[in-house]
Amino acid sequence: MGLLESFVTEHLGTLLMISAVAAVYLTNLVALDALVWRRQGESPGRRAVAHWLPIASIALVALLMGRADIAIGVTFATSVASLSLVLGVVALYRGMAPQTDRPRNVWAFVLPAAVLALLCGFRGHFEPLHGAVLFVQGLAVWLAWRSGAVVPAIDAHTTENQGAGAGFTFLRVIQLILGVGIALVGGWAATRGVVERSVLVHSYTPSVIAATLLGPLLVFPMLVTGSALARQGRADEAISTQSGIVFLNLCLLLPMLIGVAYVRDIVAHPQHAPLTWLGNVIENAKSAGDTKSTTKTGVAPATSPVTTSPSTQTSPASSTTTVPSSETVEQVLPYPLVVWRVDTVLLVVLGFMLIPVSLGRLTLGQAEAAVLIAGYCGYYLVSIYLGMRWG
C-alpha cells in the first residue's frame, strides 16, 4: 500500500493528465454522436460545438479554480492549433479545395476577431468592455454563418432518416449533459495535472505547460474528423469547422471568462462594482479638471472660506475608500504577455491567410500545408522559450 501511495504521489500530475485526455476524447465521442452523427447534411457548426465543449470546460474550470493563466492559455493555444496544425495536417493528407461557395463567407471573419483580441492586449488585462465587443463580433459571425448555412437536399431517404432521428431528441439531450459532465471532470483533472507538473518542472509556467500539452491533445480529435472529411471531398466543411472553433473561443468563451471573472471579483469585493467604480472615476476626473484649470489661469476658483473645525475635516479612513487601485482591477483577469505577443499575432497572420482562401484565390495544397505545420512547430518552440522561468 505504501508503494502504491508513493507512486501515485510521485506521478500525480501525469495520472491526472492521462485522465483528462481520456475525458476529452470521451466527451468528443459523446458530443459528436449527439450533434453530428445522428443528423443529416453538412454540420460544421455542430461539429465545431462538439469539439469546443472540452476546451470550454477546461478553461471555465481552470478559471473557477483560480488559474486564469491556464484558462487563457488553453483558449488561445487551441485556436492557433485549429487553424495551423489541424488544417496543415489535413491538407497535407489530401489537398483542400473548397467545393461550395456558401460556407466560405465566414472564414474571413477570423481576421477581425483576432485583431480585436490583439487590441485587448494593450491594456494588459481583459475588461468587461472587451468581452462585450467580442460578443458583438460573435453575433455578426453568427448572422453570417446562418445566412451561409448549407441546406442539404431533401429526398425520401433523407426525410426517413430525419424522422427516425427526431425520436432521439431526448437521448441527445442526455448525451450532451453526460458529455458536459465528463468534460467538467476532465477540466478539473487537467487543471490539477498542469499545476502538479509545474511544481515538478520549475522551469516552465503553468500557462506554457497548458498551451504545449493541452493544446495539441485537445485538437487531436479534430485531426481525425478533419481527415475523414478530406477523404470525402468535404474540405470546405473542415475549414468551416476549424474556423467555428476559433469563433467560439474568441467570441463566446473569452466573454464568458471575462464575465465570470468580474462577477466573482464583484462578489468578493463589492467596492469594485461597475457603477461604484464608474462614479468614482468621474468624480476624480472632475477634480483633475478643476486642478488643471487652476494651474492654467493661475487664479484659484472663488470659494467660500473653509473652516478647519474637526466636524468638517475628512478623516484618513474615509479618504482611502475611494477608487480601487488600477493594480487591483488589472488582476481580475490578466492577459499573459506571452499569449499576447505570440498567440494573437499568429492568429492575425492566419486570419489574413483565410481571406484569399475564402475568396477562392488560394487552395490549401501540400506546400501550404507544410508551411502551416512548420509555423505551428515554430509557435510551439517560441512559446516554450518565452514561457521559461529564468533564474
C-alpha positions as CSV (number, residue, x, y, z in Angstrom):
1,M,0.0,0.0,0.0
2,G,2.9,2.4,0.8
3,L,4.5,1.7,-2.6
4,L,1.2,2.5,-4.4
5,E,0.7,5.7,-2.4
6,S,4.3,6.8,-3.2
7,F,3.8,6.0,-6.9
8,V,0.5,8.0,-7.1
9,T,2.1,10.9,-5.2
10,E,5.1,11.0,-7.4
11,H,3.2,10.7,-10.7
12,L,0.0,12.5,-9.7
13,G,0.4,15.2,-12.4
14,T,0.9,12.5,-15.1
15,L,-2.0,10.4,-13.9
16,L,-4.3,13.5,-13.8
17,M,-3.3,14.4,-17.4
18,I,-4.0,10.9,-18.6
19,S,-7.4,11.1,-17.0
20,A,-8.0,14.5,-18.6
21,V,-7.1,13.1,-22.1
22,A,-9.5,10.2,-21.6
23,A,-12.2,12.6,-20.6
24,V,-11.6,14.9,-23.6
25,Y,-11.8,12.0,-26.1
26,L,-14.9,10.6,-24.4
27,T,-16.5,14.0,-24.5
28,N,-15.8,14.4,-28.2
29,L,-17.3,11.0,-29.0
30,V,-20.5,11.7,-27.0
31,A,-20.9,15.2,-28.3
32,L,-20.2,14.2,-31.9
33,D,-22.7,11.4,-31.7
34,A,-25.4,13.7,-30.3
35,L,-24.8,16.7,-32.5
36,V,-23.4,15.3,-35.8
37,W,-23.6,11.6,-36.4
38,R,-27.4,11.4,-35.8
39,R,-28.2,14.2,-38.2
40,Q,-28.2,14.6,-42.0
41,G,-26.3,17.0,-44.2
42,E,-23.3,19.2,-43.6
43,S,-22.9,20.3,-40.0
44,P,-19.7,22.3,-39.5
45,G,-21.3,24.4,-36.8
46,R,-22.5,21.4,-34.7
47,R,-19.1,19.7,-35.2
48,A,-17.3,22.8,-34.0
49,V,-19.5,22.9,-30.9
50,A,-18.8,19.2,-30.2
51,H,-15.0,19.8,-30.4
52,W,-15.3,23.0,-28.4
53,L,-17.1,21.6,-25.3
54,P,-13.9,20.1,-23.8
55,I,-12.0,23.4,-24.4
56,A,-14.6,25.5,-22.8
57,S,-15.0,23.1,-19.8
58,I,-11.2,23.1,-19.1
59,A,-11.0,26.9,-19.4
60,L,-14.0,27.6,-17.2
61,V,-13.0,25.1,-14.5
62,A,-9.4,26.4,-14.5
63,L,-10.8,30.0,-14.0
64,L,-13.0,28.9,-11.2
65,M,-10.0,27.1,-9.6
66,G,-8.1,30.4,-9.6
67,R,-5.9,29.6,-12.6
68,A,-6.8,32.3,-15.1
69,D,-3.4,31.9,-16.9
70,I,-4.3,28.3,-17.7
71,A,-7.8,29.3,-19.0
72,I,-6.4,32.0,-21.3
73,G,-3.6,29.8,-22.4
74,V,-5.8,26.9,-23.4
75,T,-8.2,29.2,-25.2
76,F,-5.6,30.8,-27.5
77,A,-3.4,27.7,-27.9
78,T,-6.4,25.6,-29.2
79,S,-7.3,28.5,-31.6
80,V,-3.8,28.6,-33.1
81,A,-3.6,24.8,-33.3
82,S,-7.0,24.6,-35.0
83,L,-6.0,26.9,-37.9
84,S,-2.4,25.8,-38.3
85,L,-1.8,22.2,-37.1
86,V,-5.2,20.7,-37.9
87,L,-5.6,22.4,-41.3
88,G,-2.0,21.7,-42.2
89,V,-2.1,18.0,-41.4
90,V,-5.5,17.6,-43.2
91,A,-4.3,19.5,-46.2
92,L,-1.0,17.5,-46.3
93,Y,-3.0,14.3,-46.2
94,R,-5.2,15.5,-49.0
95,G,-5.5,18.8,-50.8
96,M,-8.3,21.0,-49.6
97,A,-10.1,22.7,-52.5
98,P,-13.4,24.1,-51.4
99,Q,-16.3,22.5,-53.3
100,T,-19.0,25.1,-52.5
101,D,-19.2,28.8,-52.2
102,R,-21.8,29.3,-49.4
103,P,-20.0,28.5,-46.2
104,R,-16.8,30.4,-47.2
105,N,-18.1,33.9,-46.3
106,V,-17.5,33.4,-42.6
107,W,-13.8,32.4,-42.9
108,A,-12.8,36.0,-43.4
109,F,-14.3,36.9,-40.0
110,V,-11.4,35.2,-38.3
111,L,-9.2,38.2,-39.0
112,P,-11.4,40.9,-37.3
113,A,-11.9,38.6,-34.3
114,A,-8.1,38.1,-34.0
115,V,-7.5,41.8,-34.3
116,L,-10.0,42.6,-31.6
117,A,-8.2,40.0,-29.3
118,L,-4.9,41.7,-30.2
119,L,-6.2,45.1,-29.3
120,C,-7.4,43.9,-25.9
121,G,-3.8,43.1,-25.0
122,F,-2.7,46.7,-25.0
123,R,-4.4,47.1,-21.6
124,G,-2.5,44.1,-20.2
125,H,-5.8,42.6,-18.9
126,F,-9.3,41.9,-20.0
127,E,-12.1,44.3,-19.2
128,P,-15.9,43.9,-19.4
129,L,-15.9,46.2,-22.5
130,H,-13.6,43.8,-24.2
131,G,-16.0,40.9,-23.6
132,A,-18.9,43.0,-24.9
133,V,-17.1,43.9,-28.1
134,L,-16.0,40.3,-28.7
135,F,-19.5,39.1,-28.1
136,V,-21.0,41.6,-30.6
137,Q,-18.4,40.4,-33.1
138,G,-19.6,36.8,-32.4
139,L,-23.2,37.9,-33.1
140,A,-22.1,39.2,-36.5
141,V,-20.3,35.9,-37.3
142,W,-23.4,34.0,-36.2
143,L,-25.6,36.0,-38.6
144,A,-23.2,35.5,-41.5
145,W,-23.0,31.8,-40.6
146,R,-26.7,31.4,-40.6
147,S,-27.1,33.2,-43.9
148,G,-24.4,30.9,-45.5
149,A,-25.5,27.7,-44.0
150,V,-25.7,24.8,-46.5
151,V,-29.2,23.3,-46.8
152,P,-29.0,19.6,-47.7
153,A,-31.0,18.3,-50.5
154,I,-34.3,16.7,-49.3
155,D,-35.2,13.3,-50.7
156,A,-37.2,10.3,-49.4
157,H,-34.2,8.7,-47.8
158,T,-33.1,11.8,-46.0
159,T,-36.7,12.5,-44.8
160,E,-37.0,9.0,-43.5
161,N,-33.7,9.3,-41.6
162,Q,-34.5,12.7,-40.2
163,G,-37.9,11.4,-39.0
164,A,-36.1,8.4,-37.3
165,G,-33.6,10.8,-35.7
166,A,-36.3,13.1,-34.3
167,G,-37.2,10.5,-31.8
168,F,-33.8,10.6,-30.3
169,T,-34.1,14.3,-29.2
170,F,-34.4,13.4,-25.5
171,L,-31.5,10.9,-25.9
172,R,-29.3,13.6,-27.5
173,V,-30.0,16.0,-24.6
174,I,-29.0,13.3,-22.1
175,Q,-25.9,12.6,-24.2
176,L,-25.0,16.3,-24.1
177,I,-25.5,16.6,-20.4
178,L,-23.3,13.5,-19.9
179,G,-20.7,14.9,-22.2
180,V,-20.6,18.2,-20.4
181,G,-20.3,16.4,-17.0
182,I,-17.4,14.3,-18.3
183,A,-15.8,17.5,-19.7
184,L,-16.0,19.3,-16.4
185,V,-14.4,16.4,-14.6
186,G,-11.7,16.3,-17.3
187,G,-11.2,20.1,-16.8
188,W,-10.6,19.6,-13.1
189,A,-8.1,16.8,-13.8
190,A,-6.4,18.8,-16.5
191,T,-6.0,21.9,-14.3
192,R,-4.7,19.9,-11.3
193,G,-2.4,18.0,-13.6
194,V,-0.9,21.1,-15.1
195,V,-0.4,22.7,-11.6
196,E,1.3,19.5,-10.4
197,R,3.5,19.3,-13.4
198,S,4.5,23.0,-13.0
199,V,5.6,22.2,-9.4
200,L,7.8,19.3,-10.6
201,V,9.1,21.2,-13.7
202,H,10.1,24.6,-12.2
203,S,11.4,25.9,-15.4
204,Y,8.0,26.4,-17.1
205,T,4.9,28.3,-16.0
206,P,1.5,26.6,-15.8
207,S,0.2,28.6,-18.8
208,V,3.0,27.3,-21.0
209,I,2.5,23.7,-19.9
210,A,-1.2,24.1,-20.6
211,A,-0.5,25.5,-24.1
212,T,2.1,23.0,-25.1
213,L,0.5,19.9,-23.6
214,L,-3.3,20.5,-23.5
215,G,-3.4,22.4,-26.8
216,P,-2.2,19.5,-29.1
217,L,-4.2,17.0,-27.0
218,L,-7.4,18.9,-27.3
219,V,-7.1,19.3,-31.1
220,F,-6.1,15.7,-31.8
221,P,-9.8,14.5,-32.2
222,M,-10.1,17.3,-34.8
223,L,-7.4,15.7,-36.9
224,V,-9.4,12.5,-37.0
225,T,-12.7,14.1,-38.1
226,G,-10.9,16.6,-40.5
227,S,-9.1,13.7,-42.2
228,A,-12.4,11.9,-42.7
229,L,-13.9,15.0,-44.2
230,A,-11.0,15.4,-46.6
231,R,-11.3,11.8,-47.8
232,Q,-14.9,12.5,-48.6
233,G,-14.1,15.7,-50.6
234,R,-15.7,18.0,-48.0
235,A,-12.7,20.3,-47.4
236,D,-15.0,23.4,-47.1
237,E,-16.7,21.8,-44.1
238,A,-13.3,21.0,-42.5
239,I,-12.2,24.6,-42.8
240,S,-15.6,25.9,-41.5
241,T,-15.4,23.6,-38.5
242,Q,-11.9,24.9,-37.5
243,S,-13.0,28.5,-38.1
244,G,-16.0,27.9,-36.0
245,I,-13.9,26.6,-33.1
246,V,-11.9,29.9,-33.3
247,F,-15.1,31.9,-33.3
248,L,-16.4,30.0,-30.3
249,N,-13.1,30.6,-28.4
250,L,-12.7,34.3,-29.1
251,C,-16.3,35.5,-29.4
252,L,-18.0,33.3,-26.8
253,L,-15.6,31.6,-24.4
254,L,-13.5,34.7,-23.8
255,P,-16.6,36.9,-23.0
256,M,-17.7,34.1,-20.7
257,L,-14.4,34.0,-18.9
258,I,-14.4,37.8,-18.6
259,G,-17.9,37.8,-17.2
260,V,-17.3,35.0,-14.7
261,A,-14.0,36.7,-13.5
262,Y,-15.6,40.1,-12.9
263,V,-18.7,38.7,-11.3
264,R,-16.5,36.7,-8.9
265,D,-14.5,39.9,-8.2
266,I,-17.6,41.9,-7.5
267,V,-18.9,39.3,-5.2
268,A,-15.6,39.1,-3.3
269,H,-15.1,42.9,-3.4
270,P,-18.3,44.9,-3.6
271,Q,-16.4,48.2,-3.9
272,H,-15.3,47.0,-7.3
273,A,-18.8,47.1,-8.7
274,P,-19.0,48.8,-12.1
275,L,-21.4,51.7,-11.0
276,T,-19.4,52.5,-7.9
277,W,-16.1,52.4,-9.8
278,L,-17.5,54.5,-12.7
279,G,-18.9,57.1,-10.3
280,N,-15.5,57.4,-8.5
281,V,-13.7,57.7,-11.8
282,I,-16.0,60.6,-12.9
283,E,-15.5,62.3,-9.6
284,N,-11.7,62.0,-9.8
285,A,-11.8,63.3,-13.4
286,K,-13.7,66.4,-12.4
287,S,-11.2,67.0,-9.6
288,A,-8.4,66.7,-12.1
289,G,-10.1,69.1,-14.5
290,D,-10.5,71.7,-11.8
291,T,-6.8,71.4,-10.8
292,K,-5.7,71.8,-14.5
293,S,-7.9,74.9,-14.9
294,T,-6.5,76.5,-11.8
295,T,-2.9,75.8,-13.0
296,K,-3.5,77.4,-16.4
297,T,-5.2,80.6,-15.2
298,G,-3.1,81.0,-12.2
299,V,-6.2,82.0,-10.2
300,A,-7.9,79.7,-7.8
301,P,-11.6,79.4,-8.2
302,A,-13.7,81.5,-5.9
303,T,-14.7,79.6,-2.9
304,S,-16.1,80.4,0.5
305,P,-13.8,80.4,3.5
306,V,-13.1,77.0,4.7
307,T,-13.1,76.3,8.4
308,T,-10.9,73.8,9.9
309,S,-13.2,72.6,12.6
310,P,-13.0,68.9,13.4
311,S,-16.5,68.4,12.2
312,T,-15.6,69.4,8.6
313,Q,-12.3,67.7,8.4
314,T,-12.1,64.4,6.4
315,S,-10.7,61.5,8.4
316,P,-7.9,59.5,6.8
317,A,-10.0,56.4,6.9
318,S,-12.8,57.9,4.8
319,S,-10.3,59.4,2.3
320,T,-8.8,56.0,1.5
321,T,-12.1,54.3,0.4
322,T,-12.5,55.9,-3.0
323,V,-11.4,54.1,-6.1
324,P,-9.9,50.6,-6.2
325,S,-6.4,50.9,-7.5
326,S,-5.6,50.1,-11.1
327,E,-3.4,47.2,-9.9
328,T,-6.3,45.6,-8.2
329,V,-8.6,45.9,-11.3
330,E,-5.9,44.5,-13.6
331,Q,-5.5,41.4,-11.5
332,V,-9.2,40.3,-12.2
333,L,-8.3,38.6,-15.5
334,P,-4.7,39.3,-16.7
335,Y,-3.7,38.9,-20.3
336,P,-0.5,36.8,-20.3
337,L,2.2,38.6,-22.2
338,V,3.4,35.5,-24.0
339,V,-0.1,34.8,-25.2
340,W,-0.5,38.4,-26.5
341,R,2.9,38.5,-28.2
342,V,2.8,35.1,-29.8
343,D,-0.7,33.6,-30.0
344,T,-2.7,36.6,-31.0
345,V,-0.1,37.7,-33.6
346,L,-0.1,34.3,-35.2
347,L,-4.0,34.3,-35.2
348,V,-3.9,37.6,-37.1
349,V,-1.5,36.1,-39.6
350,L,-3.7,33.0,-40.0
351,G,-6.7,35.3,-40.4
352,F,-5.0,37.1,-43.3
353,M,-4.3,33.7,-44.9
354,L,-8.0,32.7,-44.8
355,I,-9.1,35.8,-46.7
356,P,-7.8,34.6,-50.1
357,V,-9.0,31.1,-49.2
358,S,-12.5,32.4,-48.6
359,L,-12.4,34.3,-51.9
360,G,-11.3,31.1,-53.8
361,R,-7.9,32.7,-54.8
362,L,-5.9,30.2,-52.7
363,T,-6.1,26.4,-52.3
364,L,-4.5,24.7,-49.3
365,G,-2.3,22.2,-51.0
366,Q,0.8,20.3,-49.8
367,A,3.1,23.3,-50.0
368,E,0.7,25.4,-47.9
369,A,0.2,22.5,-45.5
370,A,4.0,22.3,-44.9
371,V,4.1,26.0,-44.1
372,L,1.2,25.7,-41.7
373,I,2.8,22.7,-39.9
374,A,6.2,24.4,-39.8
375,G,4.5,27.6,-38.4
376,Y,2.9,25.6,-35.6
377,C,6.2,24.0,-34.7
378,G,7.8,27.4,-34.6
379,Y,5.0,28.7,-32.4
380,Y,5.4,25.7,-30.1
381,L,9.1,26.3,-29.7
382,V,8.8,30.0,-29.2
383,S,6.0,29.6,-26.6
384,I,8.3,27.2,-24.7
385,Y,11.2,29.6,-24.8
386,L,9.3,32.7,-23.8
387,G,7.4,30.9,-21.1
388,M,10.5,29.6,-19.3
389,R,11.2,30.7,-15.7
390,W,14.8,32.1,-15.8
391,G,16.8,32.1,-12.6
